[in-house]
Amino acid sequence: MFRNTPVRRKRPRRHPAPEVTRSRNAKRWSKTVLACAATAAVLALPASGRASDQPVPPTAWYWHNWTDHDGVSHMTKCPFHQYELKTMSKPAGPQWQDRLKEGRAQIISTVQPPHWDGSWHPDPKVQWIIPLSGSWYVTAMDGHKVVMGPGEVSLGEDQLSKKDAQGHVGHFAGNVGDGPVTLMVIQTDETPTVDQPCRFK
């Protein structure tokens, strides 16, 4: 004999009443409107009121020719990044400034003739060197050679370097190409240090 298996009847799908659907849609719509209003309110803020629009301080770079405790010179790329946005002299507009140590300085404009040969020598003083035209190179005692052109900056601080077995001391410098190189040199009254790469930052 066969057992009678009850037939399951599908229940009719219940649809929410029209007023319930309208209520749900109204809630969704109001959330969307509120989100749009909040976005519009943020966009309507003045530029100074938005965190993402705050001016971001720049970073500039210089090459530091420094000496380690063994008397060997090195070239390390270092950042200027302690910039503040302020005027140099009112009513001039604000500009980014990273002020280094104050002290006495001698400013020298120098032109290295074509094919100038710097040979091996230490810098006479702790000095900033900025090429104005042409390109030149500096090779440290560790063999690291850096080529610099207009707008790049180097800091010569290899006064405490010592002669190695090959008689090399300080750095070897020279012009790149066949033309002269014009440099701006700013000699400081800083005392040279050892083992302090990137100390001006």
Secondary structure, 3 states (H helix, E strand, C coil): CCCCCCCCCCCCCCCCCHHHHHHHHHHHHHHHHHHHHHHHHHHHCCHHHCHHHCCCCCCEEEEEEEECCCCCEEEEEEEECCCEEECCCCCCCCEEECCCCCCCEEEEEEEECCCCEEEEECCCCCEEEEEEECEEEEEECCCCEEEECCCCCEEECCCCCCCCCCCCCCEEEEEECCCCEEEEEEEECCCCCCCCCCCCC
